[in-house]
Amino acid sequence: MYRIVGQQIVNGKKFGGVIMEGERLDNTFDLSIFEVNGHREVSARSAITWTAVCDYEDRHRLPCFDIEVPPTPEEVEEKRLRSLKKAGQRAQTKCRRLIKASDFREMLTGTYRENQTDEALFKDHLAKFIKAIQYVLPKFQYCVSFEKQERGAYHFHMATNKLPRFVRYKGEKIEGWLLPTMIWRGIVGQDNGLVFVGGKPRWGSSRRRTQSIAKIASYVSKYIMKDYDKAPMGSKRYWSSRTVDMPKPIRMRFDGCSIDELVRVAFEVPPGHVIVSHRIGRWNDSYWLCTEPGPDSPR
């Protein structure tokens, strides 16, 4: 595998840069540990070492950089999809970590009754919904992603700070969980939509489950990667009311160890915490562990 570093593009022309060749190392893993607000994410993957091969101007020395053969449309499309996927994965990670750092404990899911497939109209409705709910609740903060249902209609998933138990709306005192639906219907039309508060209802109950912050973060952020290949390059994959200075992950490399040995070293669940997700990659070349404070652990 190859990549180019230090290259500049001026008026569509490429200048400078060094071609690097990558080699995957056997029994060597790069480990990353990210922690915020008691939440912990441990990820590892097979390490790759990069070596400078030649300057970009001398790329004709490499068969894969034949300057006489322009890329085919299939190669151009493959490169575009790779770029979109990487951009989506970066946005997904930022969204998930932002929710954990912001301590968002509530999830809203907004839907339409009609089959509303106009993306511009949907985003206009969503922007008006956010503005209206912040007018009633000035401290309301959020991180929201959006997706298309199988029928084609848009809907959103939003992580927020906890809604108050009661709130005054249009001169009346109402329960807080009713406010999002009342505001949403005021924008999209009466009986044309709902905003669910919380997770899926318990079996045989109309009351919705309370979800952990890590599960809310995972649920909201996962939809960023859905239809990532259809998102224009540079478009926003999620909206947020705030930015947070994130702590930098701790990174380290383990040489000469198997995936089993890596797991023994990296697996850690602090007292009072619970495992949210724990898995080894299909080809034994990656590892993922996600933990968060349990209900009885100190804040």
C-alpha positions as CSV (number, residue, x, y, z in Angstrom):
1,M,0.0,0.0,0.0
2,Y,1.1,3.5,-0.7
3,R,0.3,7.1,0.4
4,I,1.6,10.6,-0.4
5,V,2.6,13.0,2.3
6,G,3.6,16.7,2.2
7,Q,2.0,17.3,-1.2
8,Q,0.4,20.7,-2.2
9,I,-2.2,21.3,-4.8
10,V,-2.2,24.7,-6.6
11,N,-4.7,25.5,-9.4
12,G,-5.4,21.8,-9.7
13,K,-1.7,20.8,-10.1
14,K,0.2,18.7,-7.6
15,F,3.6,19.8,-6.3
16,G,6.1,18.1,-4.1
17,G,5.4,15.3,-1.7
18,V,7.0,12.0,-0.8
19,I,5.6,8.6,-1.6
20,M,5.4,6.3,1.4
21,E,5.1,2.5,1.3
22,G,3.2,0.8,4.1
23,E,3.7,-2.7,5.4
24,R,1.5,-4.5,7.8
25,L,3.5,-6.0,10.7
26,D,2.8,-9.5,12.0
27,N,1.9,-9.8,15.8
28,T,2.2,-6.0,16.3
29,F,-0.7,-3.8,17.3
30,D,-1.3,-0.1,17.7
31,L,-3.5,0.5,20.8
32,S,-5.5,3.6,21.6
33,I,-7.2,4.4,24.9
34,F,-9.7,7.3,25.2
35,E,-11.3,8.3,28.5
36,V,-13.8,11.1,29.3
37,N,-16.3,11.5,32.1
38,G,-15.6,7.9,33.3
39,H,-16.3,6.5,29.8
40,R,-13.5,4.4,28.3
41,E,-12.9,3.3,24.7
42,V,-10.1,0.9,24.0
43,S,-9.3,0.1,20.3
44,A,-6.4,-1.7,18.7
45,R,-5.6,-2.8,15.1
46,S,-2.7,-4.4,13.3
47,A,0.2,-1.9,13.1
48,I,1.5,-0.6,9.7
49,T,5.0,0.8,9.3
50,W,5.6,3.5,6.6
51,T,8.8,3.9,4.7
52,A,9.7,6.7,2.3
53,V,10.2,5.3,-1.2
54,C,10.8,8.3,-3.5
55,D,9.7,11.9,-4.2
56,Y,6.5,12.3,-6.1
57,E,8.3,13.6,-9.1
58,D,10.1,10.2,-9.4
59,R,6.8,8.2,-9.1
60,H,7.4,6.7,-12.6
61,R,9.8,4.4,-10.8
62,L,6.9,2.6,-9.2
63,P,4.6,0.5,-11.4
64,C,1.5,1.6,-9.4
65,F,2.2,5.2,-10.2
66,D,2.5,5.0,-14.0
67,I,2.0,8.6,-15.1
68,E,1.3,7.5,-18.7
69,V,-1.9,5.7,-17.6
70,P,-4.7,7.9,-16.2
71,P,-7.0,6.4,-13.6
72,T,-10.1,4.6,-14.8
73,P,-13.5,5.8,-13.8
74,E,-13.8,2.8,-11.6
75,E,-10.6,3.7,-9.8
76,V,-11.7,7.3,-9.4
77,E,-15.0,6.2,-7.9
78,E,-13.3,3.7,-5.6
79,K,-11.1,6.5,-4.3
80,R,-14.1,8.8,-3.8
81,L,-15.9,6.1,-1.8
82,R,-12.8,5.5,0.4
83,S,-12.6,9.2,1.2
84,L,-16.3,9.4,2.0
85,K,-16.0,6.3,4.3
86,K,-13.1,7.8,6.2
87,A,-14.8,11.1,6.6
88,G,-17.9,9.3,7.9
89,Q,-15.9,7.3,10.4
90,R,-14.1,10.4,11.7
91,A,-17.5,12.1,12.1
92,Q,-19.0,9.0,13.8
93,T,-16.1,9.0,16.4
94,K,-16.4,12.7,17.1
95,C,-20.2,12.5,17.5
96,R,-20.0,9.5,19.9
97,R,-17.3,11.1,22.0
98,L,-19.0,14.5,22.1
99,I,-22.2,12.9,23.5
100,K,-20.1,11.2,26.2
101,A,-18.2,14.3,27.1
102,S,-21.4,16.4,27.2
103,D,-23.1,13.9,29.6
104,F,-26.2,13.8,27.4
105,R,-28.7,11.5,29.2
106,E,-31.8,11.8,27.0
107,M,-32.5,10.6,23.5
108,L,-35.2,12.0,21.2
109,T,-36.3,10.3,17.9
110,G,-38.4,12.5,15.6
111,T,-40.5,11.0,12.8
112,Y,-43.1,12.0,10.2
113,R,-46.4,10.3,9.6
114,E,-46.4,11.1,5.9
115,N,-43.6,9.9,3.7
116,Q,-41.5,13.1,3.8
117,T,-38.5,12.5,1.4
118,D,-37.4,16.1,0.8
119,E,-34.0,16.5,2.6
120,A,-33.9,20.3,2.4
121,L,-37.4,20.5,3.9
122,F,-36.5,18.0,6.6
123,K,-33.4,20.0,7.6
124,D,-35.5,23.2,7.6
125,H,-38.0,21.5,9.9
126,L,-35.2,20.2,12.2
127,A,-33.6,23.6,12.4
128,K,-36.9,25.2,13.4
129,F,-37.6,22.5,15.9
130,I,-34.2,23.1,17.6
131,K,-34.7,26.9,17.7
132,A,-38.2,26.5,19.1
133,I,-37.3,24.1,21.9
134,Q,-34.3,26.2,22.9
135,Y,-36.6,29.2,23.2
136,V,-38.7,27.3,25.8
137,L,-35.6,25.6,27.4
138,P,-32.7,28.0,27.0
139,K,-30.2,25.5,28.5
140,F,-31.2,22.8,26.0
141,Q,-28.2,21.3,24.2
142,Y,-28.0,18.5,21.7
143,C,-26.1,16.3,19.2
144,V,-28.3,15.0,16.4
145,S,-27.9,12.7,13.4
146,F,-30.4,11.9,10.7
147,E,-31.3,9.1,8.3
148,K,-33.7,7.8,5.8
149,Q,-36.1,5.1,6.7
150,E,-36.7,2.1,4.3
151,R,-39.8,3.9,3.0
152,G,-37.7,7.0,2.2
153,A,-38.9,9.3,4.9
154,Y,-36.3,11.2,7.0
155,H,-36.2,11.2,10.7
156,F,-33.7,12.2,13.4
157,H,-32.0,10.8,16.5
158,M,-30.9,13.4,19.0
159,A,-28.9,13.1,22.3
160,T,-29.7,15.9,24.7
161,N,-29.4,16.9,28.3
162,K,-32.2,15.6,30.5
163,L,-35.6,17.1,29.9
164,P,-37.3,18.7,33.0
165,R,-40.2,16.8,34.6
166,F,-42.6,19.7,34.0
167,V,-42.4,22.8,31.8
168,R,-44.6,25.7,30.9
169,Y,-45.6,25.9,27.2
170,K,-48.0,28.4,25.8
171,G,-49.2,29.3,29.3
172,E,-49.8,25.8,30.4
173,K,-47.9,23.4,32.7
174,I,-47.2,20.2,30.9
175,E,-45.0,17.1,31.4
176,G,-41.6,17.6,29.9
177,W,-41.7,14.5,27.7
178,L,-44.7,16.0,25.8
179,L,-42.9,19.2,24.8
180,P,-40.8,17.8,21.9
181,T,-43.9,16.3,20.1
182,M,-46.0,19.4,20.6
183,I,-43.3,21.6,19.1
184,W,-42.5,19.2,16.3
185,R,-46.2,19.0,15.3
186,G,-46.4,22.7,15.4
187,I,-43.8,22.7,12.6
188,V,-44.7,19.7,10.5
189,G,-48.5,19.7,11.1
190,Q,-50.8,18.3,13.7
191,D,-50.9,14.5,13.7
192,N,-48.1,14.4,11.1
193,G,-45.3,13.2,13.4
194,L,-44.0,12.2,16.9
195,V,-40.9,12.8,18.9
196,F,-40.2,9.7,21.1
197,V,-38.4,10.3,24.3
198,G,-36.1,7.5,25.6
199,G,-35.3,4.1,24.2
200,K,-37.7,1.4,23.0
201,P,-40.7,0.7,25.2
202,R,-40.6,-2.3,27.5
203,W,-42.6,-5.3,26.3
204,G,-46.2,-4.8,27.3
205,S,-45.6,-1.3,28.6
206,S,-46.1,2.2,27.1
207,R,-43.3,3.5,29.3
208,R,-40.0,3.9,27.5
209,R,-36.7,2.5,28.8
210,T,-33.9,4.7,30.1
211,Q,-30.7,4.1,28.1
212,S,-27.1,4.6,29.3
213,I,-25.1,7.4,27.9
214,A,-22.8,5.0,26.0
215,K,-25.7,3.3,24.4
216,I,-27.3,6.7,23.4
217,A,-23.9,7.8,21.9
218,S,-23.6,4.5,20.0
219,Y,-27.1,4.6,18.7
220,V,-27.0,8.3,17.6
221,S,-23.6,8.1,16.0
222,K,-24.1,4.8,14.1
223,Y,-26.5,6.4,11.6
224,I,-23.7,8.7,10.4
225,M,-22.3,5.7,8.5
226,K,-25.6,4.7,7.0
227,D,-25.7,5.8,3.3
228,Y,-22.3,7.5,3.8
229,D,-21.5,7.0,0.1
230,K,-24.4,9.3,-0.8
231,A,-23.3,12.2,1.4
232,P,-21.5,15.1,-0.5
233,M,-17.9,15.5,0.4
234,G,-17.5,18.2,3.1
235,S,-21.2,18.0,4.2
236,K,-22.0,17.9,7.9
237,R,-22.7,14.4,9.1
238,Y,-24.3,15.5,12.4
239,W,-25.3,18.8,14.1
240,S,-24.3,19.8,17.6
241,S,-25.0,22.8,19.8
242,R,-21.6,22.8,21.4
243,T,-17.9,21.9,21.0
244,V,-15.9,20.2,23.7
245,D,-12.1,20.2,24.2
246,M,-11.6,16.4,24.0
247,P,-8.7,14.8,25.9
248,K,-6.2,13.2,23.5
249,P,-6.2,9.3,23.4
250,I,-3.2,7.5,24.9
251,R,-1.5,5.6,22.1
252,M,1.1,2.8,22.3
253,R,2.5,0.0,20.2
254,F,2.8,-3.7,21.3
255,D,5.4,-5.7,19.4
256,G,5.6,-9.5,19.2
257,C,2.2,-10.3,20.8
258,S,-0.8,-12.3,19.7
259,I,-4.3,-11.0,19.7
260,D,-5.0,-13.1,22.9
261,E,-2.0,-11.5,24.7
262,L,-3.1,-8.0,23.6
263,V,-6.6,-8.6,25.0
264,R,-5.2,-9.7,28.3
265,V,-3.2,-6.5,28.5
266,A,-5.9,-4.1,27.3
267,F,-8.9,-5.6,29.1
268,E,-9.8,-3.4,32.1
269,V,-13.1,-2.7,33.7
270,P,-12.8,-0.2,36.7
271,P,-14.7,-1.0,39.9
272,G,-18.4,-0.1,39.5
273,H,-18.2,0.2,35.7
274,V,-20.0,-2.0,33.2
275,I,-19.0,-3.4,29.7
276,V,-21.0,-1.8,26.9
277,S,-19.3,-3.5,24.0
278,H,-16.4,-6.0,23.8
279,R,-15.3,-7.8,20.6
280,I,-12.4,-9.1,18.6
281,G,-12.2,-8.4,14.8
282,R,-13.3,-11.2,12.4
283,W,-9.7,-11.7,11.2
284,N,-8.1,-11.4,14.6
285,D,-6.5,-8.1,13.5
286,S,-8.5,-5.7,15.7
287,Y,-10.0,-5.3,19.2
288,W,-12.6,-3.0,20.8
289,L,-13.7,-2.5,24.4
290,C,-16.1,0.1,25.6
291,T,-17.0,0.6,29.3
292,E,-18.9,3.2,31.2
293,P,-19.8,4.0,34.9
294,G,-22.6,1.7,36.2
295,P,-25.7,3.0,37.9
296,D,-24.2,2.6,41.3
297,S,-20.8,4.1,40.6
298,P,-19.9,7.6,41.9
299,R,-20.3,10.4,39.4
